[in-house]
């Protein structure tokens, strides 16, 4: 989830990217769309990261979601950790 510190007073957009951790970008998950758009009055948006199924028993894995640029808003805490749950 990407959240603003308050509700958007003007349209805003935030550029996000994923970084591999124990979960590998493109192998274990599909990166989300790169720009998150906020309409006036919105405060948070869910960023969907789709997991790629496989048959390996590898336990839960993690990746990082980073907000790296914003227009109409300011990035304060631009890093979050996501976890893919083992589906085998």
C-alpha positions in Angstrom: 0.0 0.0 0.0 1.2 3.5 -0.8 -0.1 6.2 1.6 0.1 10.0 1.6 0.6 11.8 4.9 -2.8 13.5 4.4 -5.5 13.5 1.7 -4.4 14.7 -1.7 -5.3 18.4 -2.2 -4.4 18.1 -5.9 -4.0 15.1 -8.3 -0.7 13.4 -7.4 1.3 10.5 -8.7 4.0 8.4 -7.2 6.5 6.3 -9.1 7.2 2.9 -7.5 9.6 0.1 -8.2 10.3 -3.3 -6.7 13.6 -4.6 -5.6 14.4 -8.3 -5.2 15.1 -9.7 -1.8 14.7 -13.4 -1.2 11.8 -13.2 -3.7 13.2 -12.5 -7.2 11.7 -9.9 -9.4 10.2 -11.6 -12.5 10.7 -15.1 -11.2 8.7 -15.1 -7.9 6.5 -12.1 -8.5 5.3 -9.8 -11.3 6.2 -6.2 -10.7 3.3 -3.8 -10.3 2.4 -0.9 -12.6 5.1 1.8 -12.1 2.9 4.9 -11.4 0.3 5.1 -8.6 -2.2 7.9 -9.2 -4.1 9.7 -6.4 -7.2 11.8 -7.1 -8.1 14.8 -4.9 -9.3 13.5 -1.5 -7.6 10.1 -1.7 -5.0 9.1 0.9 -3.9 5.6 0.1 -3.8 3.1 -2.7 -3.2 -0.6 -2.8 -0.4 -1.7 -5.0 -1.0 -5.2 -6.4 2.0 -7.4 -6.8 1.1 -10.7 -8.4 2.9 -13.9 -7.3 4.1 -16.3 -9.9 3.2 -19.8 -8.9 5.8 -22.6 -8.9 6.2 -26.1 -7.5 9.2 -25.4 -5.4 9.1 -25.7 -1.6 11.0 -22.6 -0.7 9.2 -21.0 2.2 7.9 -17.4 2.4 10.1 -14.8 0.6 10.4 -11.0 0.7 10.8 -8.1 -1.7 11.0 -4.3 -1.3 8.6 -1.8 -2.8 10.1 1.7 -3.1 8.5 5.1 -3.8 11.2 6.8 -5.7 9.6 10.0 -7.1 6.4 11.9 -6.6 4.5 14.8 -8.3 1.9 16.7 -6.3 3.1 14.9 -3.1 6.3 14.4 -1.2 8.0 11.0 -0.5 8.8 10.7 3.2 9.1 7.0 4.0 9.5 5.5 0.6 10.3 1.9 1.5 8.0 -1.1 2.3 8.5 -4.8 2.5 6.2 -7.3 0.9 6.1 -11.1 1.6 5.1 -13.8 -0.9 3.7 -16.8 1.0 4.8 -20.3 -0.1 1.9 -21.8 -2.0 3.3 -25.4 -2.3 
